[in-house]
Amino acid sequence: MSTDMFGVRVRDVDPDRREVRFQVLVVYYDVEARAYLLPPEQDPGFFLSLIWESGRWEHLIGETVSVDRILDPKWLAQHARWFVKHVERTGVENDPPASWAKLKDFYYERDGGWVDEDLLVQAEFLVRVTDPAWIEHLEPGDAWGRPCTRCTPTARARRTCRTCRTCTTRR
């Protein structure tokens, strides 16, 4: 079982525009080192993984993309564009955290939320997909935890994450 690095919440779904708005919260911190993993800024593979993870059973996205494919970083890098057309980060809050003393190292999702959400580093994203069928299963308020698989380094990164050695953290 993987450790969640992010919390994900669906803010809005617009099938006619083929858009979904995600809120991505940082839920894992190294408080002592004052470090955390940044949400990816424009990684279609990350957002395809979110869409797939929430709809892998009994929905078209799960029938179309196999587990082996979604877990294959090379396949994801090459093929995510056939599912996710556009990713735009539309807002960021608490980056960097205002008070490290109030943060814990880890936050669990409970009933669609996280304790002290207002303190957590978070970003909102507008994601446009190629077909409304990919997001048909999503509803505003859906929430889940997301481990640190296949994260992509960002320009603002400071060092490599000790958990998966491929993503980056911010200090």
N, C-alpha and C positions, 0 to 999 in steps of 0.2 A: 504494500500500500504506500502510495506517495504522499508526501507532505504538501498540503495546499500552500501555495505562495500567493495566490490571488483569490479574491471573492468576486463573483460575477453576478450581476443583476440585469435583467431585461427592463429597460425603462419604457420603451415603446416599440411597437411593431406596425409597419405600414405596408401590407402586401401589395397594394396598388403601385407604390413607389419602389417596391422591392427593398425596403430599408428596415433596419433594426437599430435601436439605440441601446448600447451596453454601458453600464457603469462597471468599471474594474477597480477593485480596492486591493491595496497591498495588505495581506493578512499575516505575513511572516516578516519579522524584523530581527536583526541582531542589535538589540538595544545597547548592549555594552559597547560594541564597536560603532554604534550609530550608523548602521548600514541597512539597506533594503533593496529589493529587486524592483526595478522600474517596470510598470506595464509597457508592453511594446507599443511603439507609436503608430506604425503603419504596416504591420505584418499580416498579410492576408491568410497565411497558414495558421497563425494563432487564432484568428477569428473563425476560420473554417473549423478548427478543432473545437472551439466553443460551440458552434452550431451543431456539429456532429455529436459532441458529447451529450448535449441536451436532447438530441433526437435520434440516437443510435438504435433505439428499439421502436418498432412499429411506425416509423416515419420514413419518407422517401430518402432523406439524406443518409440514414443508416443503411438502407437497402442499396444505395448507389455507391457509397464509399465503405470499403471493408475495414475491419480493425487493422489488418496488416498494412493497408495503404495509409491510414491516418497516423499510424505509428512510424511510418517510414519517412524520415526527414527529407530525403531526396525526392520522393514522390510528392510530398506536400509542397516543397519549394517549386516543383515543376507544374503542379496541377491545381494549386489553390486558386489561381486566377480564373479557372473555369467555373468556380463556384462563388468566389468573392470578387466583385468587380472594383470596389472602392472602399478604402478605410480612411476615415478622417477623425483625428482627435479633436474634440470640440471644447474640451475644458479640463482643467486640472485643479485639484484642491490639496492643500496641506503638503506641498512638495517644495521644500523639505518640511518635516514635522515641526510644528511650533513648540512643542514641549515633549522632549524625549522622556522626561521623568514620568509622564502620564501613560506612556505606551508600554505594552507587554510584548513579549517575543512572538506570541502566536494568538490568533483569534479564530474561533470556530464558528461556522455558520449554524445558526439555530433559528428555525421557523422563518427563514427568508431574510435574516439579518445578522449583524455582527455587533457585539458589545462595543461601545465607544466608537461607532462608525464615524462620527463627526471629527474624530482625531486622526483617522487613518488617511494615508496618502491614497488618492483616488483620481481616476480620469474617466471622462465620458467619451464615447466613440460613436460615430455614425458609420454604419456598415451597410453598403449596398451590395446585394447579391445578384447573380445573373438570372435567377428564376425564383419567383415567389414561393415555389414548392419547398425550397431549402429552409425557409423560415416559418412555414405554416404551423409548426408545432409550438412555437414560442408565444408566450403571453407576458404582458407587463407584470412585473412582480416575481417572475421566475428567478430563482437564485440558487447558486451552488458554488462549491469551492473548486479551485483549479490548481493542479500541481505545476511544477516548473519544467514541463517537457517542451522541447523545441523552442525555447525563447531565443529571440534574435537580439544581438547587441545593438544598443542605441548610441547615438553620438554623444549623449550626456553621461555615458557609463564611466565608472571609475576603475572597477576591477572585476575579475571573473568570479562568479558565484561558486562557493565551495560545494554546493549541493549537486549540481549537474555538470559543472565545468564548461558549459557552453554559453550560458546567459551571463548577464552582467548586473552588478549591484551599484548602488550609489552611496557615497559617503558624504 
